Amino acid sequence: MKISKASAILLPTILASSLLWAITYQSSPNEAKQVFVGLKIRSGEISATVDFKPDVLNLRSKGRWISVYVELPEDFNVVDIDVSSMTVNDTISAELSPTEIGDYDNDTIPDLMVKLERLLVSQFILSKGIMYGNVTLTMTGELYDGTIFEGIDIIRARMPGDVNVDGRVDGKDIAMATRAFATYPEHPRWNCLTDENEDNRIDGKDIASIARNIGKTYT
Amino acid sequence: MKVINKKMALFISLLIAVAVPVFAYVYSLTLDYTKQIPVGVVVRYPIPAQFGVYWNYECTMPVTFIDFGEIPQPRTWMSLYKTIYIRNEQPDKRIWIYWNSTLRDATTQISESWISNGTMIEPGSYYWSSYYLSIPTNVDLGTYNWTITIWAEY
């Protein structure tokens, strides 16, 4: 069989063109687009560090607030806390204001300070039949993205005059306050338990307050 | 003669009696009881079309990665979405958009929804639609990655 000259040139040209077209067609950037999608699901609950101040709560104190400082784990930001969701022991809601973001414990981790009505906290503790001793307070709340946080702190509750938190107001309390007399925070003899009126000074007013309650027993 | 005529008449009668049904039968076989309805089918050979996938309606920010970020395991059924614009970039041609996804290879707990396959886009215009994820409460913790493949034809 004879192949003409024209065919010998034309056939390979057609084949090569077809191949080139097929390659171009297959690898065309407009043929399909790929979009990558990413999503990370993490736990919906985190542990927070909470610190209630004061550490010792005089259940009859006339102070207005209790401060709570909340720190979140790394990768979370206290700015994202929904203050309106914060409650203590599912009972006492945090005040919406004042609030403050700072670093009160100087650990370089930002903390959110919120306030609680002291009267409500005292009433809550008293309603549990506790007049002195350790009380566990649990702060829960939500971040705006729905993450729940929870943190626990233990404070000491006491009644007026019972500065050594033994349920009795007696000479030991007076002695304790006397030892801390004329001190203030950072003073080597400072004892916050004896600061009856919580004015950050141990003076005659604190001694007088203890003296007024001498002989009382709390159960 | 009369006898012959009688016989002939009988024969003709018999012939007619047989021939008529046979003819009728044979004729019926030739009849066509069906009707022909003309049917037209246009076979469209799909040709890959030019299109773009963008974050904005100005079609200046191409989408290559949809990052849903990090979310807490939901306490109630949760829906997430991102709005995406697809522009017909095929000159003077309508295009039809199709897509599929490898989400089910990554997880069967999360479901997705987006534009209907075969959505048509007029020349020079864009179509926007939100890509939705439905996340159940019991979804496993972890990182999920998958791919959406989008193509267009005209």
Interface residues (C-beta under 8 A of the other chain):
Chain A: Y25 S28 N30 E31 A32 K33 Q34 V35 F36 V37 G38 L39 K40 I41 R42 S43 G44 E45 L143 D145 G146 T147 I148
Chain B: P48 A49 Q50 F51 V53 V63 T64 F65 I66 D67 F68 G69 E70 I71 P72 Q73 P74 R75 L80 E89 S101 L103 I110 L133 I135 V139 D140 L141 G142 T143 Y144 N145 W146 T147 I148 T149 I150 W151 A152
